[in-house]
Amino acid sequence: MEDNTKQPPTADASLYNGQPTDTGLSCPSARLTSCTPSISDDVKDGVSVENALVEKRQWFVLRVSYGRVLKAKEFVEAKGLECYVPLRYKEVRKQGKKRIITEPLLTSFLFVHATAEQVEILIHDNKVVTNESRALLSYYFDHTIHRQENPYCNPPLTIQNEAMNNFIRLTSIKNPHVIPITSETIMYKLGDEVVVTEGEFIGIHGRVARIAGQQRVVVELFDGCLVATAYIPQEAMNLHIEP
């Protein structure tokens, strides 16, 4: 199958979800809090300090103590750091009227866009530790690789920008049929890697799977974190070819 689609544009802050609330029939999105502090325009060795910090930022996956993802989001934003909480849009009926509400899609994870140094300070901030037995935030480690300096230790999990942009794009679509899934709910092994070429999911790339009797596209951000689109017809997708 020939892929003659244009590459989707990079996701920007206008796609990012805001705080989950009962929004009635519409679910406005909000921009992320910027994590770039006020930095002077000093230039060292031909590279500005601001650009150097931006280049060092990565998307870190942080584990949140159960049920406190919104509190964690507020805490991180109060530190001037950029973070993302994916939301799930659900249809409910109240007093006979259909409404759309939002709730966190992943209750145990927060995505923070920052430097390793900033995240390290965030994790060890005394204010993170509460009266409860577990800290508000902790690292989620990458179990597929090991630190070079310590082969028995896993590094914190980070997500590539392209993969994160694809995930943000999908989880920002206000469709109640976008759902989190597990590998057990997929009826057969993930199939061809495709890019959606039509409809509200245009530009999303992932793997084809049959879920709840429907053909959908599954985006896997990391092991155990899978999100599926709504039904996608065969004619609305092309094989995804790596550039």
N, C-alpha and C positions, 0 to 999 in steps of 0.2 A: 504494500500500500504506500503510495507516494505521499509524503508530507510536504504540501506546498503552502502551508500556512505561515503567517508572519509570527515572529517571536513575540510573546506577550510583553507589554511594558512592565518595568519594574514596579512592584507595589510600593506605594508611598504612604505617608502617615494618614492621608485622608481615607484610607481603607481600613484603618485600625479600629477595633471595637472600643466602645467606652464602657461605662459601668452598667451592669445588668439591672434593668428595671422593667416594670410592667409598662410597656410603651404603647398600648392600644394597637391601632392598626398600622402604625409605622414605627420603625426601629432606627432612629438616627445614630450614626456613628460619630465618634469623637476622635480627635487627634491624640497621639501619644504625647506625653510630657517629654520635652527634649532633655537629653542627658548631657548636652554640651554646656559646660559652665562658661562663665565669662572669662575669656582667655585673651591675653594681650596679643598684638600682632607681631610680636618679636619673631624674627626668623633666624634659625640657626642652621648653618651649613646648607642654606638654600631651601630649607623645608620649614614651613611655619609650624609652631607648636600645636596649633589647632588641628591642622591636617594630620600631623603625626598621631594625635590622640584618636582622631576619627579612624585612621587606618588600623589602629590597634584594637578597636572595638569589635566584639564578637557577640553572637547570640548565645547566651548561657542558659541551660535548662536547670532551674532550681526547684528543689522539692519543697512543698509547703505542707505544714502540718494540717491534718484533715479538716476541711470545712472553713479554712481561714484564708483562702486565696485572695479575696477582696481586701482583707486587712493587709495582706502582704503587698498587694498592689499599691495601696495607699502609703505604706511604709517606704517602699522603693521610690515612689514618685516624690515623696517628701524629701528624699535625699538628692533630688534633682537628676535621677537616673531614668532612662527610658525603659519601659517594660510593656509587655503585651499579655492580655488575658483573652484567649479565644472564647467566644460566646456561642451558645446554642439557642437558636430561635425556635420556639415551640408554639403550636396552635392550641389554645385552650378556649373553653366556652364559659363565659360568666354571664349569668342572668339571660341565657339564651343567645348571647352575642359572641361571635368568634373574635378572639383577640390574639395578638402575638406577644408573648413574653420572652424574656431572655434570662439565661442562667449560665454560669460557667460551664464550658464544654469539658474541661479537664479540672477536676477539683483538687488535684494534688501537685500541679505544676504551674510555675510562673516563668515566663521567658524575659530575660533581662539583656538589653543591648548595652554593653559596657566593656571596659578593659578588664583584664584579669586582676589588676591591682584594685580597681574599684569594687569588683565583686568580692574579692578577699576581705576588704574592709567592711563591706556590707554584711557578709556572713558572720564576721567576728564582732560586729557592733553589739555592745552590751544591751542595747535597747531591743534587740531581736529576741533575746531570751526572756521568756515570760514566767509567770508563776506556775505554768503547766510544766509537765515533765519533758516536753520536747520543745526545741527551738522553733521559732516561726519559719525560718528559712534554713536550708542546708543544701549542700552540693548534691546533684544527681550525677553519678559517675559514668563514664564511658567504659563499659565492660568488654568492648571489642579490642581495645588497645591498652598498652601499659606505658608508664613513664619511662623515659630513657634512663634517668638517674636511679630509678627504683622499679625493677621489673615485676615486683609484687604489688605495685600500687597503680590503680587506674586514675587517669586524669579526669577533671570535670568534663561533662558532656557539653559540646558546643555544636551549633547548627550552622551550616554554610548559608550565606545570604540568599542564594538562589532558591534553596529548599525552603528557607523561612518565608521568603516572599510568596512562594507558591502556596504554602500553608496559610499565610495571612489572607491571601486572596480568596481561598476556598472558605475559610471560617468567617469571613466578613460578608458572605452572601446571605441575605436574609431569607433563607429557605428552610422550613422546618424539617425537610427530608435530608438535610446534611446532618449526619449522625456519627458519633464515635463508635468504633467497632473493635472487636478483638479478632485474632486470627481464627478462633473457633467459630465465629459467625460467618466466615467466608465459606461458601458452598464448595468451592474448588480452588485449586492453587492459583495465585495471582497470574494473570495472563500477560498479553502484550502491553508494553509501555506505550501510552498514547497521549495525545494532546487534544483537548476538546476544541472544536472549530466553530460551534454554533451555540446559541442560547446563552443563558445567564452564567453558565460555567465556562464560557469561552476562555481559552488561555490556560486552564488548569491542566497540569500533566500528572499522570500517575499510571496505575496498572488496572486493567479491566478485571472485574470480579462479579460474580452473581451473589447478591445479598438480598434476603427476603424476597426471592423470586424475581428480582430485577437486575438488569445489567447496569452496573455503576462503575465509577472510576474511584479507586482507592489511593489516597495520598498517605504514605508512611513517613512520618517525620523522623522517628527513631524507633527502635525495637519496643513494641508495646504501645506505640502512639500511632493509631491509624484512624483516619477520618474518611468517610465515603460521601460522594455526591448523591444527588437524587438520580433517578433513572436517566441514562444517556443512550439515545438510539445509536445504532451502528453508524449511520450516515453522518452523525455529528461528531465524529472523531477520526483522527488520522494517526498512524504510527508516529511516535516521537523519535526523532533521530538526533542523537547527540551531535553538536557542531564540531 
